[in-house]
Amino acid sequence: MCEGTTVLGTKCKHRALPGFLFCKKHKPHDETEISHSPQSTLKRKLEENYAGSVNTCRDIVLVNSESPLEVEPVSFIGDDYFQRKSSLGENPTHPDNYDATKGLHCIGSPPFDDKNPCREAPKRYCLYCENHLPSWLKRARNGKSRIVSKEVFTELLRDCNSWEQKVHLHKACELFYRLFKSILSLRNPVPKDVQFQWALTEASKDTSVGEFFTKLVHTEKARIKLIWGFGDDLDVSPIMEEPPVLPSTTTDSIDNENAIKCKICSAEFSDDQALGNHWMDSHKKEAQWLFRGYACAICLDSFTNKKLLETHVQERHHVQFVEQCMLLQCIPCGSHFGNSEQLWQHVLSVHPVDLKPSKAPERQTLPAGAGQDSPVKHVQGNSAPLENNSENPGVLRKFTCRFCGLKFDLLPDLGRHHQAAHMGPNLVSNHPAKKGVRYYAYRLKSGRLSRPKFKKGLAAASYRIRNRANANLKRGIQATKSLGMRDMSLQPRVTETSKISKFVEHQCSGVAKILFSEIQKTKPRPNNLDILSIAHTACCKVSLAASLEEKFGILPKRIYLKAAKLCAEHNIIVNWHHEGFICPRGCNGLKDQALLSPLSSLPNSFVRPKSVNVSDHASDEWELDEFHCIINSHGLKLGSLQKSSIFCDDISFGKESTPVICVVDQELLHSINKNDSNDQDTDSAMPWKSFTYVTKAMLDQSLSLDSESLQLGCSCSYSSCCPETCDHVYLFGNDYEDANDIFGKPMRGRFPYDENGRIILEEGYLVYECNRRCRCNKSCPNRILQNGVRVKLEVFKTENKGWGVRAGEAILRGTFVCEYIGEVLDVQEAHNRRKRYGTEHCSYFYDIDDHVNDMSRLIEGQAHYIIDATKYGNVSRFINHSCSPNLVNHQVLVESMDCERAHIGLYASRDIALGEELTHDYHYKLVSGEGTPCLCGASKCRGRLY
Ligand SMILES: C[S@@+](CC[C@H](N)C(=O)[O-])C[C@H]1O[C@@H](n2cnc3c(N)ncnc32)[C@H](O)[C@@H]1O
């Protein structure tokens, strides 16, 4: 397991990287040195760094002459090393070759690792080795300044007399960095002072951390004012001048034996009331989290879903967990239960009479064995009180449970009640909460915290809505019943439809509409054979529609798209046209439609390219995906659809679920000489040979990209998520409140994809897909890009742009085509490679910066990385540029919410006909006086590629 700690000081639960003490998230990299040193030093360091030497740090200490250190590493770590051991009271189990006496060891990041301490020499600012340099000491992305300046850090480090102090300094810097990042986030509308207060509360959980944090703020005051603009809109001097608000411990004044400890800050209080007041004063937010999230009743850690909480309890509190299981007993019948939720359910269903408010004790937290009248025996202090004592006149009940109306005078009691009573899947509050301490800490860390608001209890809301709907329905039914009674006397044979019509008359039009549409849907649909047999006798779409609808009733439009493709494949000539066309032969069937000119039907001379195998559509494939239809035969460039030779059946060699064939049209065959012995010519004849086909991005080691740890599993419990409960939809809505779909409608509460898996989200927003932490499977409507290429694509030889990619089938607007895959590099590495590759060869670089205008709505800290598909790539590397492209780019988050890990998805920006070349806009920056002519042929061509 990783030895790191979260920003809240809890232990990280992720697996450590092989050979490391920390997971990827907690293992800092030295981006500064790699990105910004002169090239020669960089090269040398890279070689040394990746040569696999165990003593990397030591080596680098020797070669690095730029060290800014004013303090000797040895004197810092060495002297207090054993003091550290004793003060922390732990027995280190060092590897045999580990020599602690030298004291030349890195503190690690985060520290506290006594079992497997970092064995490297601390070099970087006296505390960290190369690998463990924390993010806040690295140069900021813009290359201008560090978040915590080296001077300030080394100054503070000098004041540290013990290992523990260094740890605290480390924590304070970490917190300072998170705060800094969060406040700088453009997407983060949380007021600065709120964030600042949050950080202060966090810091104040440990006096020493708090002190360092205040010192940091004080030392960096000028810079903070300048960067955060505190000076303009907020007077922070009182906050900055005063020490952090430390927990108001009343330890001195109270009898220690009877003291009640606050589980958050360990402050002690004489009674529950005082603790409650303290919670209200100091931990109001945590209290809310506790009520609305899945909080652990033992340690108060919060989780985004129940499964995580269960795992946590089992792992962390095994003993307490077992005890609790043993002790939860129903007093009236003596039954034992595994958890309080089951017990509560049992009491509700079996002993409801015992559950009377008047039997409530004075306090909700029942002592062991107390409350014989109560149906529930709570042996543990943290078991949930299940009684409603709202009727007890002696106690002021301030807090009402939103779900069941029970009242409590103390917040913690309400929290415990909530946890026990409303966290079960069978109970009213079955919508898993996603607002926990961890969740918010994560969001704050990742710069995604938009505001400290909570999604209004969806469960409660939906419960209310459902109740309202039920009540309305009941009223409607009663009205209908009484009406029906009256009607029956007059008209005994009432049809279903007329009954439904009565609903309409009685304010249930919504329900009636739904019922009507359901009735329609149950009608049979024509299968392929039905369509083909009718199409044989049809002259145009009008007559085809008339015949089909005569037999099958009103059909959705997509049936005609499917019909169009079927006809094309079977060479059945039907006059296809836009809606509203009036057939010159007088075919009729569709009403009230304006005259539109017909589209040209597929010509008799139509010869499909060999590459497209029309006969391989199993009829059930249509059932699965009937949307891949020809809709616009105008788009066909018939010239290119001539006979072609297949050069390779699948350039992915089975890596894609849909083979990607490589073809050369007959008229261009002469330009290819397969047997040429020259290497370059062979590559140009067999393009799949010039690179390695991969289906996953390859992260270059030069990047310090965050790992999959920055991802959330949604709380939907089905194999297919629904937008109402999917956390990714919620997160998106929270991050981009104003986002619209491509039709201008608000995106709120919707997946980025429609029910056919086509993107509807307007360009420029991040797409949040579900991921492996979610319970849904591949069929989830919020998993598209990650499922890989699903449309037929052909790599083909173009006349003048080398190889290109064209549609092997008609592709409808919004369809995911492929991902731009390659090696992900940082700017420096990309620059080096560009130099190495030279400019004569075609470029396979995708520079995220060049697309920043498309993605202008992306967040602060937009990653600057480059994807190089020269050596490793997929079909996307063959897609040519067009100034009027038919593909659009979207950044898609899958394994990580960190936008540096975003995938680049290419989606159809309009309907694309079979055989049409696929293009996207490279958006290369145009440099005057140089560049390559653009051969895209678009009417609005910019003239040059770059
Ligand atoms: C990503 S590659 C595309 C595949 C490439 N045509 C091949 O044969 O491998 C980009 C290169 O294709 C060529 N290219 C792409 N679009 C072009 C265009 N519109 N006009 C001229 N050359 C283009 C340029 O050489 C460019 O550097």
Ligand as a Chemical Component Dictionary entry (heavy atoms), coordinates in Angstrom:
data_LIG
# 
_chem_comp.id                   LIG 
_chem_comp.type                 NON-POLYMER 
_chem_comp.pdbx_formal_charge   0 
_chem_comp.three_letter_code    LIG 
# 
loop_
_chem_comp_atom.comp_id 
_chem_comp_atom.atom_id 
_chem_comp_atom.alt_atom_id 
_chem_comp_atom.type_symbol 
_chem_comp_atom.charge 
_chem_comp_atom.model_Cartn_x 
_chem_comp_atom.model_Cartn_y 
_chem_comp_atom.model_Cartn_z 
_chem_comp_atom.pdbx_ordinal 
LIG C1  C1  C 0  -0.818 13.056 -39.442 1  
LIG S1  S1  S 1  -0.127 12.921 -40.992 2  
LIG C2  C2  C 0  -1.448 12.378 -41.971 3  
LIG C3  C3  C 0  -1.142 11.120 -42.690 4  
LIG C4  C4  C 0  -0.181 11.279 -43.800 5  
LIG N1  N1  N 0  -0.843 11.793 -44.965 6  
LIG C5  C5  C 0  0.526  9.970  -44.129 7  
LIG O1  O1  O 0  0.680  9.652  -45.275 8  
LIG O2  O2  O -1 0.927  9.283  -43.215 9  
LIG C6  C6  C 0  0.063  14.604 -41.372 10 
LIG C7  C7  C 0  0.806  14.867 -42.620 11 
LIG O3  O3  O 0  0.014  14.584 -43.749 12 
LIG C8  C8  C 0  0.190  15.575 -44.726 13 
LIG N2  N2  N 0  -1.084 16.321 -44.847 14 
LIG C9  C9  C 0  -2.162 16.149 -44.095 15 
LIG N3  N3  N 0  -3.133 16.969 -44.480 16 
LIG C10 C10 C 0  -2.674 17.679 -45.493 17 
LIG C11 C11 C 0  -3.205 18.709 -46.300 18 
LIG N4  N4  N 0  -4.433 19.166 -46.149 19 
LIG N5  N5  N 0  -2.421 19.232 -47.252 20 
LIG C12 C12 C 0  -1.171 18.786 -47.434 21 
LIG N6  N6  N 0  -0.606 17.813 -46.715 22 
LIG C13 C13 C 0  -1.348 17.261 -45.744 23 
LIG C14 C14 C 0  1.262  16.486 -44.242 24 
LIG O4  O4  O 0  2.482  16.004 -44.708 25 
LIG C15 C15 C 0  1.191  16.313 -42.765 26 
LIG O5  O5  O 0  2.399  16.601 -42.130 27 
# 
loop_
_chem_comp_bond.comp_id 
_chem_comp_bond.atom_id_1 
_chem_comp_bond.atom_id_2 
_chem_comp_bond.value_order 
_chem_comp_bond.pdbx_ordinal 
LIG C1  S1  SING 1  
LIG S1  C2  SING 2  
LIG S1  C6  SING 3  
LIG C2  C3  SING 4  
LIG C3  C4  SING 5  
LIG C4  N1  SING 6  
LIG C4  C5  SING 7  
LIG C5  O1  DOUB 8  
LIG C5  O2  SING 9  
LIG C6  C7  SING 10 
LIG C7  O3  SING 11 
LIG C7  C15 SING 12 
LIG O3  C8  SING 13 
LIG C8  N2  SING 14 
LIG C8  C14 SING 15 
LIG N2  C9  SING 16 
LIG N2  C13 SING 17 
LIG C9  N3  DOUB 18 
LIG N3  C10 SING 19 
LIG C10 C11 SING 20 
LIG C10 C13 DOUB 21 
LIG C11 N4  SING 22 
LIG C11 N5  DOUB 23 
LIG N5  C12 SING 24 
LIG C12 N6  DOUB 25 
LIG N6  C13 SING 26 
LIG C14 O4  SING 27 
LIG C14 C15 SING 28 
LIG C15 O5  SING 29 
# 
